[in-house]
Amino acid sequence: MDIQWKMIALSDKELIDGFYRQEKLRNCEATFANNYLWAPHYEIRYAVVGGMLVFLSDEASFSVSFPVGAGDLRKTVDTLLAYFSEKGKPFKMHLVSPAQFEKLEALYPGRFQVAYDRDLADYVYESERLLTLSGKKLHAKRNHINKFKETYPDWQYESITEENTGECLEMAQAWRVLNGCDEDENKHAEFCVTLNALKLRRELGLKGGLLRADGRVVAFTLGEAVGDDTFVVHIEKAYADVQGAYPMINQQFVAHEGAAYRYINREEDTGAEGLRKAKLSYYPDRMLEKGIVTLQ
């Protein structure tokens, strides 16, 4: 059993998007842009198996994604099991949601097991809540935004365009130095993803927004729709010493790009303590669990 895995190219966008349109998904990985941007770091390739889209990651360990599309799931999983067996590798499926695991359990009762990883769970918020920041719990966020507006009365929000992308790239380079990205492998990978997302924004179908204070770019963000009711924020950068810049760009991006969607997915925290605290401070509506599936 030989599956022809392919490197992801920009020309594959229509094909991969077509598979994602066949299912109702909200997780942050379920977009062409996410897989394309992270492919170099996680050594991601793809194949169509049994009429379904599957990604293979060679990074750290041999692992496949849960098949996506309207094809034959049993045929696809049987093919993948045979492939792993012939390669002499233990079967492993990554980033599997509870709903996806239920599908496996229905087809193969008791054959698989799943271990969910809290560090990989996506934070999902009601878009209206992020927009209005209403209620006592988000009082501090409103205060930060009001402070930003008072400190920078000339503040401006702009959509990212060909004309201002260069300023975002300059800010990204400054942010890299301030946050020690060159000394941390994961931060460096994220920085590379950020640069490529900015440079290929149009080709990848990403929406972007930036925030100005005193005329200079102090924050920018990039995201896209995932499914029909969710908008995912892939990248958000702001200067930590500009008080209120993070909550301000968060709110403004939802107002300009995410208000038409019921939910905003702000991705996982990867177990980083500071990031977890920041994401929890917005009180998510739900967490999208993801885990690793192996054979019993």
Secondary structure, DSSP 8 states (H G I E B T S, - for coil): -----EE--GGGHHHHHHHHTTS---STT-SHHHHHHHHHHHTEEEEEETTEEEEEE-SSS-EEE--BSSS-HHHHHHHHHHHHHHHT---EEEEE-HHHHHHHHHHSTTTEEEEE-GGG-EEEEEHHHHHH--SGGGHHHHHHHHHHHHH-TT-EEEE--TTTHHHHHHHHHHHHHHTTGGG-HHHHHHHHHHHHHHHTHHHHT-EEEEEEETTEEEEEEEEEEETTTEEEEEEEEE-TTSTTHHHHHHHHHIIIIITTSSEEE----TT-HHHHHHHHTT--SEEE--EEEEE-
